[in-house]
């Protein structure tokens, strides 16, 4: 079962979310941050959160600015806004009376949860799945239009051949300026790094760098056979079961 919710983003527009409600005994609550241009209903987000909910961990997943059912313009988002909106999601869960102690991020969302965790005292554990060690790595997805964006201020970017997004200069500059080198070593929370050695989108060397930068307690799990988007049935659920077992000591 899921509850539809909405809350204001850090920039004003309303963000649309779903809370996958915990089944059976409630073990705790968490927030999930999706990948770069994905959304709360992408297979990785939906399957991971549903599996965690089936194991007693309620999870909020939400569409970032201008994606899915959320208001606003994706091009106004940037990495800084994604982090701030993850903090807003955590605040929403606290206001709801279900403070989230677990942060889970997939791909670009993994970068966001690393940066957001330090800002919220209630967060007790962080898990990343297929996350780049440097947010600016996402530029390779739009490198065909980046020169035009920097010259003209913005440009249309076709994602996956179907979805048109407006990429803006401020977005590109913000992502380029993002730096996790000081964030990860001072995270101050238990960290679980999960990555597939056959990830062709974000090579596993990114996970190695995150793990090396992190302080204990830190854990690494190799998701053998998984692709970056966790599209094959069972891959996302497997990742969620690992997160569930690992996070158990840190949940209320």
N, C-alpha and C positions, 0 to 999 in steps of 0.2 A: 504494500500500500504506500501511496505517496501523497503528500500534501503540497498543493500549489501555494507559493508564497511570492511576495515581491518586497523589495526594499530599495531605498534610494542609493544611487552610486555616489562616489566621492565627488563627481562633477555635476550631479543633479538629476539626470534621467533615471527612471525606474528600471531596476534589473529584475528579471523574471527567474524564479528558482523553483526547484522541487526538493522537498525533504523526503527521502526514502526512510519511512518510519521503521524503527527496530521491531523485530519480531521476537516474541518470547520475553525473556528477562532482558531488561535494558542494561547493557554494559557500558554505554557511553555515547558520545556524539562527536561528529567531525564535519569538516568542510572539504569539498573537493574542488580543485582548480583545473579546468580543462586546457587542452592544447591551443596553439596559436590562433587558428581561425575555425576551431571546431565548435563546441557548444555543449550544453548540459545533456543533450540527447544523443551525442555521439556514442558509438558502441563502448569505447573505453570508459567514459564517465558513467553511462547508464548501468553497464554490467558490473563494474567495480562497486558502485554505490549500492546497487540492489543486493549483491552478494554480502557486503558488509552489513546491510540492514537485516538480512536473513540470519546473521550471526549476532544480532543484538546491538549493532552499532548504527545509530541513526545518522544519515549523511545528507547534508545540504549540498546540492550541485546547482550552479546557476550560470546563465548566459552572460558573458561579458558584454560590454557596451556595443550596441549595434548588431549583435548576433542573436540568432534564434528569436525568442519572444521579447528580448530586452529592447528598451528604447535607446535612442542616441545614435551616434555615428561611430562605427568601428575605428575610423581614421583618427578620431579624437581620443582614442584609448591609450595607446602607448604602454610601455612596461610599468612606468611609475603609476599610472592609473589602474592597471591590472592588480598591482600590489595593494594599492589603497582600497580597491573594491573588495579584495580578499579580506582585508582588515574590516571593512564594512560588513561583510558577510559574517565574520566572527562576532562582531558587535550585535548584529541582528539575532544570532543564535543565543547570545547572552541575554538580550532583552526578552527573548521568547521564554526564558527560563530553562534553556537547555544548552548551557555553555559548552562549546566544542573544545575538546582537549587534543583532538587529532586533526592534523592537516595532511592531505594527500594531494599531490600534484602530478599531472601527466604532461610530459614534454615541456613546452614553454611554461605550463602551469607549475611544473616542478621548480623552475626558477622563482616563480612568484611566491610559492609557499615558503621557500627558504628565506626570502626577503621579508615576508609578512610575519613570520613566526616570532621574530625578535620584538615586534611591536605590540604583541598581545600576551599578557601574563597568563591567561588561561590555557594557552597552547602548551601541551606537555610532551608531544611527540610529533615528528615530521617524517613523511615518507615521500620519496620521489620515484617516478617511473619513467624511464626513457628521457630524462631531463638533460639538456645541454648544460655544460659547466659555465658557459658564457651566453647571456641572453642575446647578444649580437649575432650569434650563430644563425639565428632565424633569417638574417638578411639574405642568405643564399636562396630563400624561397621567392624573394621578389627582386633579385639582383638585375633582372632584365629591365626593370623600370626605375631603378633607384636613381640613376643619373638624371632622368627626366624629372623625378620628384624633387631632387635637390635644386635643379635649375628653375623649374616652374612653380614649385611650392606644393604641388600635388599631382597625382596621376591615377588613372583607373588601373586596377590590377585584377586580372581574371584568375580566380582561384579554382584549381581543378577543372578548368575549362567551362565552368558553369556559373560560378558566383562572382559577381563584380563588386569589388570593394575599392574605396577611395583611400589611397596611401598618401599621407601628408608628410611634409618635411619635418615637422616637429616630432612626429612618430619615429621617423628614421633616426633623427638625432638623439632622441631619448633612449632608444634601444641601444644605439652605439655607446652611449655614455654609461649604461648600466654596468655595474661591476659587483660580482659576488666574491671577489678574492678576500675581502675583509669580512664579509657577512658570514660565510660558511665556517671559518675557524672560530668565530665568536657566537655561533648559533645558540649554544647553551641548552640545547635539548637533545634527547636521543634522536638519532637519524638513521633511517633505513633507506639505502640506495638500491634500487632495482633496475636492471637493464638487460636487454638481450644482446648476446654477442653477435647476433646476425641482424642487428638493427642497421638498415641501410640509410636511414634518414639522419639519425643522431648516433654516430659511432660510439662504441662502448668505451673508448678512451675518455669520453666526457664523464662517464660514471667513475672511472679510475681517478680522474682529477678531483671530482667532488669528494670522493672517499678519502683521498690523501689530505685534502685541506681540512676535513672535518676532524673534530676531537671526539674522543670516546665519551659516552657510549655511541658507537656507530656500528652498523651492520651492512653487509652487502649480500644480495641474492641475485644470481644470474638466471634470467628467464630464458633458458634454452628453448629454441624453436619458435620464439615469439617474434612477430614483426613489430614495427614501431607503433602502429595504431591498435595493436591487440585485436585485430579483426577476426582471426580464426576462432570459432566457438570454443570456449573453455579457457582461452588464454587469460582474459581479463578476470574471470572468476578465480583462476589459480592465483593470480597476483593478489586478488582481494583476500583470499584465504591466508596467504602469507602475511599480509599486512595485519589481518585480524589477530593472528597468533602472536606476532611480534609486539603489537600495541597493547596487548592485554595488561601488562603490569602498569601501564601509564594511564589507564582509563579509570574514571570514578565509578 
